[in-house]
Amino acid sequence: MPDLPGMADLLVNLLKLPPLGPAVKKLSARGVVIQRGNSYEQTAIRQFVEKNFSVGWADEISVAYARLPVTLFVATKGQKILGFAAYECTRRGFLGPMGVAKSAREKGVGTALLLSAMHAMLEMGYVYGIIGGVGPVEFYRKTVGAIEIEGSEPGIYGNILRGRRLKRR
Ligand SMILES: CC(C)(COP(=O)(O)OP(=O)(O)OC[C@H]1O[C@@H](n2cnc3c(N)ncnc32)[C@H](O)[C@@H]1OP(=O)(O)O)[C@@H](O)C(=O)NCCC(=O)NCCS
């Protein structure tokens, strides 16, 4: 998930997640809808991820669409895609990648997406979720009480193909 290698993994106790309802309700009052991804929307989401984030993240979320239920949530307002959060894509029990379009940040969209994905992981049977190779540690600490896993670097994102420049479409 990270664009920079060598960042620590975080651990989240799923038994202590804040409730999902208020985060989603707050957004629906503003016309923002959080929904599980549908296979027939995969191209639109992949293009959103490639354009706003990276080809590598688009590769990671392809696994979400190979599962049923699809292991990814999407935030939309009308026809506009605002963000996404995937889980169970790159390793079992891993959250991510996730991202919110720059223009839609700091309005609770990331929180609602993250909580949707983490509650879904709890329903799958996990007690702890791992957020791999994290950048915005403070966001995860604030929203779901994530703590750093000591000694977890470099984690899973150290393969030899990382760092190659991939062209966006
Ligand atoms: C991280 C990200 C998903 C957050 O989305 P968002 O919609 O802005 O998040 P929210 O509005 O729900 O923010 C919730 C809280 O976290 C804080 N927060 C959000 N992004 C933060 C960041 N990058 N660093 C520190 N705090 C952050 C917000 O200020 C808010 O705090 P408050 O409750 O005190 O107001 C978004 O910034 C993003 O897409 N970043 C780039 C991609 C990325 O880093 N993805 C994660 C890969 S590990």
PDBQT file of the ligand as one rigid body, heavy atoms in Angstrom, charges set to zero:
ROOT
HETATM    1  C1  LIG A 201      -5.674   9.337   4.994  1.00  0.00    +0.000 C 
HETATM    2  C2  LIG A 201      -6.973   9.732   4.284  1.00  0.00    +0.000 C 
HETATM    3  C3  LIG A 201      -7.648   8.472   3.721  1.00  0.00    +0.000 C 
HETATM    4  C4  LIG A 201      -7.918  10.413   5.292  1.00  0.00    +0.000 C 
HETATM    5  O1  LIG A 201      -9.147  10.696   4.663  1.00  0.00    +0.000 OA
HETATM    6  P1  LIG A 201     -10.104  11.896   5.154  1.00  0.00    +0.000 P 
HETATM    7  O2  LIG A 201     -11.398  11.741   4.470  1.00  0.00    +0.000 OA
HETATM    8  O3  LIG A 201      -9.399  13.193   5.002  1.00  0.00    +0.000 OA
HETATM    9  O4  LIG A 201     -10.223  11.544   6.715  1.00  0.00    +0.000 OA
HETATM   10  P2  LIG A 201     -11.276  12.129   7.781  1.00  0.00    +0.000 P 
HETATM   11  O5  LIG A 201     -11.853  13.409   7.283  1.00  0.00    +0.000 OA
HETATM   12  O6  LIG A 201     -12.252  11.053   8.126  1.00  0.00    +0.000 OA
HETATM   13  O7  LIG A 201     -10.302  12.418   9.026  1.00  0.00    +0.000 OA
HETATM   14  C5  LIG A 201     -10.511  11.907  10.342  1.00  0.00    +0.000 C 
HETATM   15  C6  LIG A 201      -9.520  12.565  11.281  1.00  0.00    +0.000 C 
HETATM   16  O8  LIG A 201      -8.184  12.225  10.902  1.00  0.00    +0.000 OA
HETATM   17  C7  LIG A 201      -7.423  13.412  10.610  1.00  0.00    +0.000 C 
HETATM   18  N1  LIG A 201      -6.587  13.143   9.445  1.00  0.00    +0.000 N 
HETATM   19  C8  LIG A 201      -7.001  12.912   8.188  1.00  0.00    +0.000 A 
HETATM   20  N2  LIG A 201      -5.934  12.686   7.393  1.00  0.00    +0.000 NA
HETATM   21  C9  LIG A 201      -4.845  12.809   8.163  1.00  0.00    +0.000 A 
HETATM   22  C10 LIG A 201      -3.448  12.685   7.902  1.00  0.00    +0.000 A 
HETATM   23  N3  LIG A 201      -2.975  12.432   6.677  1.00  0.00    +0.000 N 
HETATM   24  N4  LIG A 201      -2.601  12.849   8.948  1.00  0.00    +0.000 NA
HETATM   25  C11 LIG A 201      -3.055  13.127  10.191  1.00  0.00    +0.000 A 
HETATM   26  N5  LIG A 201      -4.389  13.246  10.489  1.00  0.00    +0.000 NA
HETATM   27  C12 LIG A 201      -5.252  13.094   9.487  1.00  0.00    +0.000 A 
HETATM   28  C13 LIG A 201      -8.481  14.470  10.285  1.00  0.00    +0.000 C 
HETATM   29  O9  LIG A 201      -7.981  15.765  10.535  1.00  0.00    +0.000 OA
HETATM   30  C14 LIG A 201      -9.591  14.091  11.234  1.00  0.00    +0.000 C 
HETATM   31  O10 LIG A 201      -9.291  14.556  12.539  1.00  0.00    +0.000 OA
HETATM   32  P3  LIG A 201     -10.453  15.180  13.498  1.00  0.00    +0.000 P 
HETATM   33  O11 LIG A 201     -11.401  14.029  13.761  1.00  0.00    +0.000 OA
HETATM   34  O12 LIG A 201      -9.696  15.607  14.691  1.00  0.00    +0.000 OA
HETATM   35  O13 LIG A 201     -11.091  16.266  12.709  1.00  0.00    +0.000 OA
HETATM   36  C15 LIG A 201      -6.703  10.748   3.131  1.00  0.00    +0.000 C 
HETATM   37  O14 LIG A 201      -5.990  11.837   3.654  1.00  0.00    +0.000 OA
HETATM   38  C16 LIG A 201      -5.907  10.181   1.974  1.00  0.00    +0.000 C 
HETATM   39  O15 LIG A 201      -6.485   9.619   1.030  1.00  0.00    +0.000 OA
HETATM   40  N6  LIG A 201      -4.558  10.328   1.990  1.00  0.00    +0.000 N 
HETATM   41  C17 LIG A 201      -3.699   9.882   0.890  1.00  0.00    +0.000 C 
HETATM   42  C18 LIG A 201      -3.710   8.392   0.729  1.00  0.00    +0.000 C 
HETATM   43  C19 LIG A 201      -3.245   7.661   1.986  1.00  0.00    +0.000 C 
HETATM   44  O16 LIG A 201      -2.299   8.080   2.642  1.00  0.00    +0.000 OA
HETATM   45  N7  LIG A 201      -3.922   6.533   2.259  1.00  0.00    +0.000 N 
HETATM   46  C20 LIG A 201      -3.585   5.675   3.379  1.00  0.00    +0.000 C 
HETATM   47  C21 LIG A 201      -2.477   4.753   2.990  1.00  0.00    +0.000 C 
HETATM   48  S1  LIG A 201      -1.820   3.864   4.418  1.00  0.00    +0.000 SA
ENDROOT
TORSDOF 0
